[in-house]
Amino acid sequence: MNGGCHLTAAASEVSEDTPPFSRLRVECPTSLSRDALQAEFEQYGTVEFVWPVLKHRVFTGVAFVKFDRASSAAFAAESLNSLGTFKVAFAMPRGQRPESFDDGESPPKSRLFLTFHKSATEEEVTQRLARFADLEHVKYLKSADTGEGRGIAFVKFAKTSSAFRAMEETEEQEQLSPTAPQPWRCKIADKGQSRSAATLAAA
């Protein structure tokens, strides 16, 4: 990072980008203290560290805030950007460019790629996902030849935070009690998958 930056003791013990998209870059008034920033962001989830960027020991108005969950980071970004007090964006992992976050979705990272056993029906999949907020639609893929499910679905949410929350809770539930005969697996759809899903949805 920039010269003059120092991680807090807590930050040095936490992986910056685990889980992915759990770290934010914040632009804010230089009058804010680290404790004030932490208190502001703790309204949205568990903050693992706040890292103010310093230049010649003076706060520059840029800080990095790390949450324990990507959904909390997204919720904070959505909420604070809507208020206009801060400018908040996802911090890119080292070596990645900011445009790599753009997957063509609106908002970014709001479509999930879900896999499950082929015996799961479209109704079962939709019902399981309906409990999550901001669900827009579920695209359940079927074989063109047989009409049977392929064990794949694309799931679109209106908010990035809701997509992250659905992914996190699905993975946590499967770790505790795996669905037989095949556990459900869920991830953010990559750019190619999002384009495919958009084409299928329009068909």
TIDOMI-454112 format. One record per residue: residue number from 1; x, y, z of N, C-alpha, C in turn. Coordinates in steps of 0.2 Angstrom, whole numbers, plus 2048, in hexadecimal, padded with zeros to 3 digits. Layout:
PT, k, n_xx, n_yy, n_zz, ca_xx, ca_yy, ca_zz, c_xx, c_yy, c_zz
PT, NUM, X, Y, Z, X, Y, Z, X, Y, Z
...
! end
This chain:
PT, k, n_xx, n_yy, n_zz, ca_xx, ca_yy, ca_zz, c_xx, c_yy, c_zz
PT, 1, 804, 7FA, 800, 800, 800, 800, 804, 806, 800
PT, 2, 801, 80C, 801, 805, 812, 800, 80A, 813, 806
PT, 3, 80F, 816, 805, 814, 817, 80A, 811, 81B, 810
PT, 4, 813, 81A, 816, 810, 81D, 81C, 80A, 819, 81F
PT, 5, 808, 814, 81C, 802, 810, 81E, 805, 80B, 823
PT, 6, 801, 80A, 828, 803, 805, 82D, 7FD, 801, 82F
PT, 7, 7FD, 7FA, 82F, 7F8, 7F6, 831, 7F7, 7F6, 839
PT, 8, 7F1, 7F6, 83C, 7F0, 7F5, 843, 7F3, 7EE, 845
PT, 9, 7F3, 7ED, 84B, 7F5, 7E6, 84D, 7F0, 7E1, 84B
PT, 10, 7EA, 7E3, 84C, 7E4, 7DE, 84A, 7E5, 7DD, 842
PT, 11, 7E6, 7E2, 83E, 7E6, 7E1, 837, 7EC, 7DC, 835
PT, 12, 7F1, 7DC, 838, 7F7, 7D8, 836, 7F5, 7D1, 837
PT, 13, 7F0, 7CF, 83B, 7EF, 7C8, 83D, 7E9, 7C6, 838
PT, 14, 7E6, 7CA, 834, 7E1, 7C9, 830, 7E3, 7C9, 828
PT, 15, 7E0, 7C4, 824, 7E2, 7C4, 81D, 7DE, 7C9, 81A
PT, 16, 7E1, 7CE, 816, 7DD, 7D3, 813, 7D7, 7D2, 80F
PT, 17, 7D8, 7CC, 80B, 7D2, 7CB, 806, 7CF, 7C4, 807
PT, 18, 7CF, 7C2, 80E, 7CB, 7BC, 80F, 7C6, 7BD, 814
PT, 19, 7BF, 7BC, 812, 7BD, 7BA, 80C, 7BE, 7BF, 807
PT, 20, 7BD, 7BD, 800, 7BD, 7C3, 7FB, 7B8, 7C8, 7FC
PT, 21, 7BA, 7CE, 7FA, 7B5, 7D4, 7FA, 7B3, 7D5, 801
PT, 22, 7B7, 7D4, 806, 7B5, 7D6, 80D, 7B9, 7DC, 80F
PT, 23, 7BD, 7DF, 80B, 7C1, 7E5, 80C, 7BF, 7EB, 808
PT, 24, 7BE, 7F1, 80B, 7BB, 7F7, 808, 7C1, 7FC, 808
PT, 25, 7C0, 800, 803, 7C4, 806, 802, 7C0, 80C, 804
PT, 26, 7C1, 810, 808, 7BD, 816, 80B, 7C0, 81D, 80A
PT, 27, 7BC, 821, 807, 7BF, 828, 807, 7BA, 82C, 80B
PT, 28, 7BD, 830, 810, 7B9, 833, 815, 7BC, 839, 818
PT, 29, 7B9, 83D, 81C, 7BC, 843, 81E, 7C2, 842, 822
PT, 30, 7C8, 846, 822, 7CE, 845, 825, 7CD, 846, 82D
PT, 31, 7C8, 849, 82F, 7C7, 84A, 836, 7C5, 844, 83A
PT, 32, 7C3, 83F, 836, 7C0, 839, 83A, 7C6, 835, 83D
PT, 33, 7C5, 833, 843, 7CA, 82E, 846, 7C9, 827, 844
PT, 34, 7CE, 823, 845, 7CD, 81C, 844, 7C7, 819, 848
PT, 35, 7C7, 81B, 84E, 7C1, 818, 852, 7BB, 81A, 850
PT, 36, 7BA, 820, 84D, 7B4, 823, 84A, 7B2, 81F, 844
PT, 37, 7B7, 81D, 840, 7B6, 819, 83A, 7B3, 812, 83C
PT, 38, 7B7, 80F, 840, 7B5, 809, 843, 7AE, 809, 845
PT, 39, 7AC, 80E, 849, 7A5, 80E, 84C, 7A0, 80F, 846
PT, 40, 7A2, 812, 841, 79D, 814, 83B, 79C, 80D, 838
PT, 41, 7A1, 809, 837, 7A1, 803, 833, 79E, 7FD, 837
PT, 42, 79F, 7FD, 83D, 79D, 7F8, 841, 795, 7F7, 841
PT, 43, 792, 7FC, 83F, 78A, 7FC, 83E, 788, 7F6, 839
PT, 44, 78D, 7F4, 835, 78B, 7F0, 82F, 78E, 7E9, 830
PT, 45, 792, 7E8, 835, 794, 7E1, 836, 79B, 7E1, 83A
PT, 46, 79E, 7DB, 83B, 7A4, 7DB, 83F, 7AA, 7DD, 83B
PT, 47, 7AD, 7E3, 83D, 7B3, 7E6, 83A, 7B9, 7E2, 83D
PT, 48, 7BD, 7E0, 839, 7C4, 7DD, 83B, 7C9, 7E2, 83C
PT, 49, 7C9, 7E7, 838, 7CE, 7EC, 839, 7CC, 7F2, 835
PT, 50, 7CF, 7F8, 837, 7CF, 7FE, 833, 7D6, 801, 832
PT, 51, 7D8, 802, 82C, 7DE, 804, 82A, 7DE, 80B, 827
PT, 52, 7E0, 810, 82B, 7E0, 817, 828, 7E6, 817, 824
PT, 53, 7E6, 81B, 81E, 7EC, 81C, 81A, 7EF, 823, 81D
PT, 54, 7F5, 822, 81F, 7F9, 828, 821, 7FE, 82B, 81D
PT, 55, 7FF, 831, 81C, 805, 834, 819, 808, 839, 81D
PT, 56, 80E, 838, 81F, 812, 83C, 824, 80E, 83C, 82A
PT, 57, 80B, 836, 82C, 808, 835, 833, 801, 839, 833
PT, 58, 7FF, 83B, 82D, 7F8, 83F, 82D, 7F3, 83B, 829
PT, 59, 7ED, 83A, 82B, 7E8, 836, 828, 7E6, 83A, 821
PT, 60, 7E6, 836, 81C, 7E5, 838, 815, 7DE, 839, 813
PT, 61, 7D9, 836, 817, 7D2, 836, 815, 7D1, 82F, 812
PT, 62, 7D5, 82B, 811, 7D4, 824, 80E, 7D6, 81F, 813
PT, 63, 7D1, 81A, 814, 7D2, 815, 819, 7D0, 80E, 816
PT, 64, 7D2, 808, 818, 7D0, 802, 816, 7CC, 7FF, 81C
PT, 65, 7C6, 7FC, 81B, 7C2, 7F9, 820, 7C1, 7F2, 81F
PT, 66, 7C3, 7ED, 823, 7C2, 7E6, 822, 7BD, 7E3, 826
PT, 67, 7B8, 7E0, 823, 7B3, 7DC, 826, 7B4, 7D4, 826
PT, 68, 7B1, 7D1, 82B, 7B2, 7CA, 82B, 7AD, 7C6, 825
PT, 69, 7A9, 7CA, 822, 7A4, 7C7, 81D, 7A4, 7CC, 818
PT, 70, 7A3, 7C9, 811, 7A3, 7CD, 80C, 79C, 7D1, 80C
PT, 71, 797, 7CD, 80E, 790, 7D0, 80E, 790, 7D6, 813
PT, 72, 793, 7D6, 818, 794, 7DC, 81C, 797, 7E2, 819
PT, 73, 79D, 7E1, 816, 7A0, 7E6, 812, 79C, 7E9, 80D
PT, 74, 798, 7E5, 809, 794, 7E7, 804, 78E, 7EB, 806
PT, 75, 78B, 7E9, 80C, 786, 7ED, 80F, 788, 7F4, 811
PT, 76, 78E, 7F4, 814, 791, 7FA, 816, 792, 7FF, 810
PT, 77, 795, 7FC, 80B, 796, 800, 805, 78F, 803, 802
PT, 78, 78A, 7FF, 802, 784, 801, 7FF, 781, 806, 803
PT, 79, 781, 805, 80A, 77E, 80A, 80E, 781, 811, 80F
PT, 80, 788, 810, 80F, 78C, 817, 810, 78C, 81B, 809
PT, 81, 78C, 817, 804, 78C, 81B, 7FD, 786, 81E, 7FC
PT, 82, 780, 81B, 7FE, 77A, 81E, 7FE, 779, 824, 802
PT, 83, 77C, 824, 807, 77C, 82A, 80C, 780, 830, 809
PT, 84, 786, 82E, 806, 78A, 833, 803, 78F, 836, 807
PT, 85, 790, 834, 80D, 795, 836, 812, 79C, 834, 810
PT, 86, 79C, 82E, 80E, 7A2, 82B, 80C, 7A2, 828, 805
PT, 87, 7A8, 827, 802, 7A8, 824, 7FC, 7AB, 81D, 7FD
PT, 88, 7A8, 818, 7FC, 7AA, 811, 7FE, 7AA, 80C, 7F8
PT, 89, 7AF, 809, 7F7, 7B0, 804, 7F2, 7B3, 7FE, 7F4
PT, 90, 7B2, 7F8, 7F1, 7B6, 7F2, 7F3, 7BD, 7F3, 7F1
PT, 91, 7C2, 7F1, 7F6, 7C9, 7F1, 7F5, 7CB, 7EB, 7F1
PT, 92, 7CF, 7ED, 7EC, 7D1, 7E7, 7E7, 7D7, 7E3, 7EB
PT, 93, 7D7, 7DD, 7EA, 7DC, 7D9, 7EC, 7E3, 7DB, 7E9
PT, 94, 7E8, 7DA, 7EC, 7EF, 7DD, 7E9, 7F0, 7D9, 7E2
PT, 95, 7F2, 7DD, 7DD, 7F3, 7DB, 7D7, 7ED, 7DB, 7D2
PT, 96, 7E7, 7DC, 7D5, 7E1, 7DD, 7D1, 7DF, 7E4, 7CF
PT, 97, 7DD, 7E5, 7C9, 7DB, 7EC, 7C7, 7D3, 7ED, 7C9
PT, 98, 7D1, 7F3, 7CB, 7CA, 7F5, 7CD, 7C5, 7F2, 7C8
PT, 99, 7C7, 7F2, 7C1, 7C2, 7F0, 7BC, 7C0, 7E9, 7BD
PT, 100, 7C4, 7E5, 7C0, 7C3, 7DE, 7C1, 7BD, 7DC, 7C5
PT, 101, 7BB, 7E1, 7C9, 7B5, 7E0, 7CD, 7AF, 7E1, 7C9
PT, 102, 7AF, 7E4, 7C3, 7A9, 7E5, 7BF, 7A8, 7DE, 7BB
PT, 103, 7A2, 7DB, 7BC, 7A1, 7D5, 7B9, 79B, 7D5, 7B4
PT, 104, 799, 7DC, 7B3, 793, 7DD, 7AE, 78D, 7DD, 7B1
PT, 105, 78C, 7DB, 7B8, 786, 7DB, 7BB, 784, 7E2, 7BE
PT, 106, 77E, 7E3, 7C0, 77C, 7EA, 7C3, 777, 7E8, 7C9
PT, 107, 77A, 7E9, 7CF, 781, 7EB, 7D1, 786, 7E5, 7D0
PT, 108, 78C, 7E7, 7D0, 791, 7E1, 7CF, 791, 7DC, 7D4
PT, 109, 793, 7D6, 7D3, 793, 7D0, 7D7, 78C, 7CF, 7DA
PT, 110, 787, 7CF, 7D6, 780, 7CE, 7D9, 77D, 7C8, 7D6
PT, 111, 781, 7C4, 7D2, 77E, 7BE, 7CF, 782, 7B8, 7D2
PT, 112, 77F, 7B3, 7D4, 782, 7AD, 7D7, 781, 7A7, 7D2
PT, 113, 786, 7A3, 7D2, 787, 79D, 7CF, 786, 797, 7D4
PT, 114, 780, 793, 7D3, 77F, 78E, 7D8, 77E, 787, 7D5
PT, 115, 781, 782, 7D8, 781, 77B, 7D6, 77E, 777, 7DC
PT, 116, 77B, 772, 7D9, 777, 76D, 7DE, 776, 767, 7DA
PT, 117, 773, 762, 7DE, 772, 75C, 7DB, 76C, 75C, 7D6
PT, 118, 76C, 759, 7D0, 768, 75A, 7CB, 761, 758, 7CD
PT, 119, 760, 754, 7D2, 759, 752, 7D4, 755, 758, 7D7
PT, 120, 759, 75E, 7D9, 755, 763, 7DC, 751, 767, 7D7
PT, 121, 74B, 768, 7D8, 746, 76B, 7D4, 747, 772, 7D4
PT, 122, 744, 775, 7CE, 744, 77D, 7CE, 740, 780, 7D4
PT, 123, 73B, 77D, 7D6, 737, 77F, 7DB, 73B, 77F, 7E2
PT, 124, 73F, 77A, 7E3, 743, 779, 7E9, 748, 77E, 7E9
PT, 125, 74C, 77F, 7E4, 751, 784, 7E4, 74E, 78B, 7E5
PT, 126, 749, 78D, 7E2, 746, 793, 7E2, 744, 795, 7EA
PT, 127, 741, 790, 7ED, 73E, 790, 7F3, 744, 791, 7F8
PT, 128, 749, 78E, 7F7, 74F, 78E, 7FC, 752, 795, 7FB
PT, 129, 752, 798, 7F6, 755, 79F, 7F5, 750, 7A4, 7F6
PT, 130, 74A, 7A3, 7F7, 745, 7A8, 7F8, 746, 7AC, 7FE
PT, 131, 749, 7A9, 803, 749, 7AC, 80A, 74E, 7B1, 80A
PT, 132, 752, 7B2, 805, 757, 7B7, 805, 755, 7BE, 802
PT, 133, 756, 7C3, 805, 754, 7CA, 803, 756, 7CC, 7FC
PT, 134, 753, 7D0, 7F8, 755, 7D3, 7F2, 756, 7CE, 7EC
PT, 135, 752, 7C8, 7ED, 753, 7C3, 7E7, 74F, 7C5, 7E1
PT, 136, 752, 7C6, 7DB, 74F, 7C8, 7D5, 74C, 7C2, 7D1
PT, 137, 750, 7BD, 7D0, 74E, 7B7, 7CC, 753, 7B2, 7CD
PT, 138, 750, 7AC, 7CB, 754, 7A6, 7CB, 754, 7A3, 7C4
PT, 139, 75A, 7A1, 7C1, 75A, 79E, 7BB, 75C, 797, 7BC
PT, 140, 757, 792, 7BC, 759, 78B, 7BD, 75A, 788, 7B6
PT, 141, 760, 785, 7B5, 762, 782, 7AE, 75F, 77B, 7AE
PT, 142, 75C, 77A, 7A8, 75A, 773, 7A6, 75D, 771, 7A0
PT, 143, 75D, 76A, 79F, 760, 767, 799, 75B, 769, 793
PT, 144, 75E, 76B, 78D, 75A, 76C, 788, 757, 766, 785
PT, 145, 75A, 760, 786, 757, 75A, 783, 752, 757, 787
PT, 146, 753, 757, 78E, 74F, 753, 792, 74A, 757, 797
PT, 147, 74C, 75E, 797, 748, 762, 79C, 74A, 761, 7A3
PT, 148, 74E, 75D, 7A5, 750, 75C, 7AC, 755, 761, 7AE
PT, 149, 755, 762, 7B4, 75A, 767, 7B7, 761, 765, 7B6
PT, 150, 765, 76A, 7B5, 76D, 769, 7B4, 770, 769, 7BB
PT, 151, 76D, 76B, 7C0, 771, 76C, 7C7, 774, 773, 7C7
PT, 152, 772, 777, 7C3, 775, 77E, 7C3, 770, 783, 7C3
PT, 153, 771, 789, 7C6, 76C, 78F, 7C6, 770, 795, 7C7
PT, 154, 76E, 79A, 7C3, 770, 7A1, 7C4, 76B, 7A5, 7C8
PT, 155, 76E, 7A8, 7CD, 769, 7AC, 7D2, 76B, 7B3, 7D2
PT, 156, 767, 7B8, 7D1, 768, 7BF, 7D0, 765, 7C3, 7D6
PT, 157, 769, 7C7, 7D9, 766, 7CB, 7DF, 767, 7D2, 7DD
PT, 158, 763, 7D6, 7E0, 762, 7DE, 7DF, 768, 7E1, 7E2
PT, 159, 76B, 7DE, 7E7, 771, 7E1, 7EB, 776, 7DC, 7EB
PT, 160, 77C, 7DF, 7EB, 782, 7DB, 7EC, 783, 7D8, 7F3
PT, 161, 781, 7DC, 7F8, 781, 7D9, 7FF, 77C, 7D3, 800
PT, 162, 777, 7D3, 7FC, 772, 7CD, 7FD, 775, 7C7, 7F9
PT, 163, 778, 7C8, 7F4, 77B, 7C3, 7F0, 781, 7C0, 7F4
PT, 164, 785, 7C4, 7F7, 78A, 7C1, 7FC, 787, 7BE, 802
PT, 165, 782, 7C0, 805, 77F, 7BD, 80B, 77C, 7B6, 809
PT, 166, 779, 7B6, 803, 776, 7AF, 801, 77B, 7AA, 800
PT, 167, 781, 7AC, 7FD, 787, 7A8, 7FC, 78A, 7A6, 802
PT, 168, 78B, 7AA, 807, 78E, 7A9, 80D, 789, 7A4, 811
PT, 169, 783, 7A5, 812, 77E, 7A1, 816, 77D, 79A, 812
PT, 170, 77D, 79A, 80C, 77D, 793, 808, 783, 78F, 80A
PT, 171, 789, 792, 809, 78F, 78E, 80B, 78F, 78C, 812
PT, 172, 78D, 791, 816, 78E, 78F, 81E, 789, 789, 81F
PT, 173, 783, 78A, 81C, 77E, 784, 81E, 780, 77E, 81B
PT, 174, 783, 77E, 815, 786, 777, 812, 78C, 774, 816
PT, 175, 790, 779, 819, 795, 776, 81D, 792, 773, 824
PT, 176, 78D, 776, 827, 78A, 773, 82D, 786, 76D, 82B
PT, 177, 782, 76D, 826, 77E, 767, 824, 77D, 767, 81D
PT, 178, 782, 763, 81A, 782, 762, 812, 77C, 75F, 810
PT, 179, 779, 762, 80A, 773, 75F, 807, 775, 759, 803
PT, 180, 772, 753, 804, 773, 74D, 801, 76F, 74D, 7FB
PT, 181, 771, 74A, 7F5, 777, 746, 7F5, 77D, 74A, 7F3
PT, 182, 77C, 751, 7F1, 781, 755, 7EF, 780, 75C, 7F2
PT, 183, 786, 75E, 7F6, 785, 765, 7F9, 784, 76B, 7F4
PT, 184, 780, 770, 7F6, 780, 776, 7F2, 786, 77A, 7F2
PT, 185, 788, 77C, 7EC, 78E, 781, 7EC, 78C, 787, 7E9
PT, 186, 78F, 78D, 7EB, 78D, 793, 7E9, 793, 798, 7E9
PT, 187, 793, 79C, 7E3, 798, 7A1, 7E3, 796, 7A6, 7DE
PT, 188, 799, 7AC, 7DF, 798, 7B2, 7DA, 799, 7B0, 7D3
PT, 189, 794, 7B1, 7CF, 795, 7AF, 7C8, 79B, 7B3, 7C5
PT, 190, 79F, 7B0, 7C1, 7A4, 7B4, 7BE, 7A2, 7B8, 7B7
PT, 191, 7A6, 7BC, 7B4, 7A3, 7C0, 7AF, 7A0, 7BC, 7A9
PT, 192, 7A4, 7B6, 7A7, 7A1, 7B2, 7A2, 79A, 7AF, 7A4
PT, 193, 79A, 7AD, 7AA, 794, 7AA, 7AD, 78E, 7AF, 7AD
PT, 194, 790, 7B5, 7AF, 78A, 7BA, 7AF, 788, 7BC, 7A8
PT, 195, 78C, 7BC, 7A3, 78A, 7BD, 79C, 785, 7B7, 79A
PT, 196, 787, 7B1, 79B, 783, 7AB, 79A, 77C, 7AB, 79D
PT, 197, 77C, 7AD, 7A3, 776, 7AE, 7A7, 772, 7B3, 7A4
PT, 198, 774, 7B9, 7A2, 770, 7BE, 79F, 76D, 7BC, 799
PT, 199, 771, 7B8, 795, 76E, 7B6, 78E, 769, 7B1, 790
PT, 200, 76A, 7AC, 795, 765, 7A7, 796, 75E, 7AB, 799
PT, 201, 75F, 7B0, 79D, 759, 7B3, 7A0, 755, 7B7, 79A
PT, 202, 759, 7B9, 795, 755, 7BD, 790, 752, 7B8, 78B
PT, 203, 754, 7B1, 78B, 751, 7AC, 786, 74A, 7AB, 788
! end
